[in-house]
């Protein structure tokens, strides 16, 4: 992936000026939020399920080594193979080696954010293997040469007229008078193309929502059935997943499944919930001859036992970004990393390094909506604050900000001087305020006043007001 998180502020300006993008983002602000609210309201035990799911993931993370070993044993017993990849490069090399040994020329892929994280498509293409995305949203952005802008709706930033234009540009067989103005006609066109690719593929690659240690099973959830065709029709099925996708039992997986679709799309369950356990057995009517699971670390074990461990509970539902006002304003591409939105603001620095992504944890209003809707109760704002602390410690935050904090610290350690300086500043600002008690323009606050007024102080500090109130009631201060 072409990481552009270091240009986040520039990306934001481009996104805010993109009228087409702003039109597309209205669907996120309305559809996802309303559907989730209705689905959650219809399930009285939703909060109890959140607690149970959090406990499942916390337990799995506390015993991750044991459950990974158990999963590997079960996969081997079913005739499959588990490959561990410490880095993104390791994962790419493992998958390329499997494809080369199979003589693969075409690979079909189900939607996988882990494959995006390791930049798998570009790696396969560079070695003469054609990857074909089979999820409709992923297929659309592959035609456009883009990366997903949302973890469950990768083409949410694209409008219907753009999809039609891209289909006519790439699908050169289309007649000029072919009607593609309806979503169903676009779907039919994509389906016709992808059916041939399913049948021609030598290898199928999917992600995994869960890896079940009890049975050696990988589970995916989809609404299109493309994941089933990807893993059943080719001779070889490769699952790529990260270490935290492990759950102890099938029952644990079903507990979390009751939260996943409701939080993501507002459905009770996804249309397809597909379980895969090893290659085809002698009496199976279909399925792959070989079954491989590539389990990726890529910085995740370094999060264990730290203030960021809770992030590993994430089930990739997208609820946090669906409710985030910053994501609503700029979309997913502005973040410039694999994972957009609040969950990405915590996970991306752990994966790609804080130096390249330090602006992301700052892209939050701290309104708390992300944490309130997270089905796994992940304290996202708290972890963003931890990244901000590390940003400051490493000297990565803007110099004026560092100087300002150091100046504040100097005064804060000297209470008398602090009270004198703040009292003087409050009186000065109060006198400068307009008759309406607000500033339309203020030096050093242009980023705020360029778009909204700033309330003017009323002429005294909190401590002054506190003392006056205490004195009126006869209390000592």
N, C-alpha and C positions, 0 to 999 in steps of 0.2 A: 504494500500500500504506500502511496505517496503521502507521507505524513506532513500536514501543514498546520498542526496545532500551534507551532511557534509564530504563525501569522494569524492567529485567531481574531485579533482586533480588526485587521484588514478584511478578513473573511466576513466578519459581521457587517461591516459597512457595505460590502457588495450584496449581502443577503437582504439587508434592509431596503436597498434600492432596487431590488429585483421584483417588479410588479407581478410577474408570473408566479414566482415562488410564494409571494405573500397570498396570492389567490389560492394556491394549492394548500397552504398551511391552514386555511380556514376549516378544512375537513378534520384536521387533528384537533383543533380547538373545540369542535362540536361533537362529531360522531363518537370518538373514543370515550370521552368523558361521560356523555349521557348513557351510552350503552353499558359501561362498567357500573355506573350508579344503579341502574335498573337491575342488573344481574345480581349485584351484591345485596341489594335490598330484598331480593326474592329468596335469599339463603340465610335463614336466621342464625345458623351456626358458623357464619363466615369468620367471625372474630376468634371463635374457638379453634377453627381450622388453621388460622394464622399462627396461633400459639403452638399447635401441634406440629405444623410444618417447620416452624423455627426450631423446635426441639429436635426434629428429625435431622435437619441439616447441621445443627450444632454438634449433635452426637456423631454424625458421620465425619465432620471435620476434626473432631477430637481423636478419632480413631482411623484417620484417613489411610494410613499405611496398611492397617489390617484389612480394611475393606477393599483396597486396591489389589492386594494379594489374593483375597478371596475371589474377586471378580476375574482376575487373570486365570486362576485355577479353573473356574467354571467355564470360561470361554475355551480354554484348552480342552476340557473334557467334552465339549460339544464339537470339537474339530476346528476351532478358530485359532487366531493368533493375535496376541496383544503386543504392541510396540510402544515403548515409552520414548517420548521426545522432550528433552529438556528445554530446547529453544525452538523458535519458529523455523529456523534453518534445518534443524533436525527433523521436524515434522515434514517439511517439504521434501527432504531427501528420502525419507522412508517411503512416502507416497509415490514419488517418482520411481524409486527402485521397484516397487510392486508393479507399477504400470509398465515399466520397461520389460520386466520378466514375463509379463503377460502379452507383450507385443502390442500394447494398446495404442490406438491412433485417435480414438474418441472416448471422452469421459463425460458421462452425464452426472449432474450434481443437484442434490436437493439443497435447500437454503441452509447455510451454515455460517454463522458469524465467526466461528473458529477458523474456517477456511479463509474468510476475509482477513482475519487477524494475522495469519501467516502468509498472506498474499499468494495463495496457492495457484490461482488461475494464471497469473503472469509467469510463474515458475514452470507450469506445465507447457504453456505456449512457447516459452523460450527453448524448450527441449522437444518441440515438434509434436506435442500432444494437444488436441483441441478439447478444451473444457466447454460444456454446454450447460448453462443454467436452465433448470426446468421449472422452478417456481416462477409464476407469471411476472411478479414484480422484479425478481432477479433477472429474468430473461429480458425485460424491458430495459433495465439499466445496463445490462451487458451490451445490448445493441447501441446504447448511448455512450459506452465507454466510461461509465460512472461507477461509483461504489454506493452501497446502501446509505440512505439518509435516515433510516429508522430500523431498529432491529427486528421488528415483526412486519413492517410494511415498507420494504426497501425502496419502493418507487412512489412514496407518498408525496414527494416534491414535484411530481410530474402530472400535468393535466392531460385530459383525454385527447385534445387536439395534437399535443406533442407526440403521444403514443401513435396516433394515426400517421403522422408525418414520418416517424422513425420506421414504422412498418413499411410504408411505401418506399422509403429510401433503401432498406435492406432486403425486403422481399420483392425482388425485381420481377417475379412472375405475376404480381398483382395487376389485374386489368385496371385501367384508369377510371372506369365507371363502377368499380367494386365499392359498395357502400360499407364504410367502416366508421360510421358516425355513432353506432350503438355499441355499448360495452360488450354485448353478446357477440357482435360481429368481430370485434378485436380478439375476443377470447377464442372464437372458432378458428380464426386465422393462426393464432399462436399454437393452438392445439394440433392443427393439421401439420405444422412444421415440426413440432416436438415429438409427435408420434414416430416419425421416421428416425429421429435422433435416439429415442429410447431403444428402438429395435437394432440400431447400428452400433450402439455403444459396447465397448469391450469391458469397461469398468464403470461402476456406479459409486459415487461418493455421497454420503449423507453426514449430517451432524448427529447430535443426540441430545435430547432434553434430559434424559436420565440414563445412567449406567447402573444396573441392579446387581449388587454383589451376590445376592442370594442365588441367582439363576444364570448370571453371565449374559443378561439380556440388555440390549440397547432399545430405548423407546424414543420415537419421534412423534410429534403432533403436527398435522398439516390440515389445511382446508381444501387442498386441490388434488390429493392423491398422487402427486408427482413423486413424493418420497417412496411410495410403495413400488412404483414402476422403476425408479432408480435403483432400488436394492434387490428387486426380484429378477429383472430381465437380463442384466449383464452377467458375465461369467464370474466376475469378482465384485464383491461388495466391500468397500472401505468405510468404516465409521471413524470420524475425527471428532474428538471431544476433549475438553479440559478436565483436569483432575477433580474439580469440585462437583462434577455432574454425578458422582457416585452417591447412591442411596443404599441403605442396607437391604431392604426387602421390597417385594412387589407391593405390599400393603402400604409401605411408606411412599412409594411412587404415586399410588392412587390418591393418597391424602393430598399430596401437592398438586396433582392433576386437577383436583376440584377447585383449586385457587387459580391455576395458570390461565386457562382460557377466559374465565370471568374477569381477571385483572387485565388481560391483554386486549381482547376484542369484545368482551361482554357476552360471550357465548357460555352456556353451561359447560360444554365440552367442545373441543375442536371436532371437525367433521371426521377426521381420521386420527386414530391413536394406534400406532403400529409398533409391534414388538418383534424384535429379531434376535434369534439365539442361534448363532453358528451358521455354517453352510447347509446346503440342501442335504437331507438325509435320503437313503435309498428309496424310501417309499413316498417322498415328497413330490408333488406334481410340478413344482417350480422352485426357483431360488438359485442362489449363486453356488458355484463350485468351491469358491474360496471366500473366507470371511476374515477380515482384518480389522482390528481396532487400534487406532493411533491415539494415545492419551498424552495430551500436551500439558506441560508445566508453564513455561514462559513467564516466570516471575511469580507464580501463585504460591509456591511453597514458602517464598520469602515473606508472604503476607501472613502466614500462620503464626499465631502467638503474638501478633502486633495489633496496633489500634485499627488496622485495616482488615482483620480477619472476617468481620461480619459481612464484608462485601462478597465473600465467597458463598454466601447463602443465596445470592441472586439467581433467579430462575429465568431471566431474560424475557419477562412479560412485556416490558416497555411502558408499564403504568407510570413510572416516574417521569419519563419524557412526555407522555401524553398529557400530564397535568402541569408541566413546567412552563411558566410564563416566558422564560428565556428561550427554550426550544420553540415555543409558539411563535416567537418573534423572528428567529433566524434559521430554523430548520436544522437538519442534522449535518450537512456538509460543512457548515461554518466551523464546527468543532475541529475538523481536520484530523481526526483519528478514527479508529475502527468503531468505537462505541460512543455515540452522542448522548446528550442529555445528562441528567444527574448521575446515573450509574456510571457513565463513561468518565465523568469528572473525577470519580474516585478510582476507577479501574485503569483508565488509560495511563495515568502517571506511574502506576505500579508495573505496567507492561512495557511501556515505551520510555520510561524515565522521566523524572520531574523536570529536568532541564528543557526537554522538548515540548512539555505539555503544561508548564506551570501557570499559564493563563486560564486553563480550564477550571480548576477549583474556584477561581474568582468569578466565574460566570454564573452567579447564583444570587437571587434576592433573599435567600434564606427564609422564604415564606413557609417552608416546612411541608408543602403539599406532597412532595415526593415521598417523604417518610410516612406521611399519614396514609397514603394509598398503597405503599409497598406491601405485597402480600406476605413477604418474609420479614417485615418489620426491621429493615436495614436502616440504621441511623445515618443517612446520607449527608445531611448538613454537618453533623458532628465530624465525619471523616473528611469532608471538604475543609473544615477548619484545621484539622491536623495537617493536611497538605499545605495550607496557607502558612502554618507555623514553620514547616520544613522549608518552604519557599523563602521565607524571611531569614531563617537560620543560614541558608546556603547563599544568601545574597542575590537571589534571582528576582525578587520583587523590584519594581521601578525605584530608581534612586530617590526621587522626591518622597515617595512613600516611606522608604527606610529612614530618611532624614527626619521626616515628620514624626514617625513613631519614636525615634530616639529623642527628639526634642520634647515630645510629650512625656516620655519616661523620665527625662531630667527634671521636669517640673513636678511630676507625680511623686517623685521621691522626696520632694521638699514641699510639704503641705502648705506652709505659710506663703511661700512664693507662688505655689499653684493657685491658691485662693485669690491672691492679689492679681495675678496675671489673667485668670479667667474672669474675675469681676470686671477688670478694666476692659477686656475684649467684649464681654457681653454688653456692657454699657455703650461701648463704641458702636457695635453692630445694631443695638437697639435704636440708637440715634440716627443711624444711616438708613434704617428701614423706611419704606414708603408709608403713606397714610393708611394703606390697606394692610399693613403689617406683614409685608412680604417683599422679597427681592425679585426683580425681573432679570437682573444681571449682577454678578458678584465675582470679583477677582478670585482665582484659584478654585472656583466652583462652576466654571463654564460648562462642564460636562452635564451638570444638573440643570442649570438655569437656561441652557440653550433649548430645552424641551419643556420645562415646567418652572413655576415660581418656587422660591425657597422661603419658608416662613421665617420671619425676623424674630429674634428673641425679644422678650417682653421687658428686658432691662435689669434682671437680676438672676444670679445663678441658683441652682438647686439648694446649695448649702445656705445661701442667704435666705431663701424662702423657708427652708427648714428651721433655721434659727428663729426667724420672725414668728413662725407658727408656734414653736415650742415656748418662746417667750410669752406669747399671748395666753398660753395655757399654764404658765407658771412652771414649766419644766426646764431642767438644766440641759445644756447641749455640750 
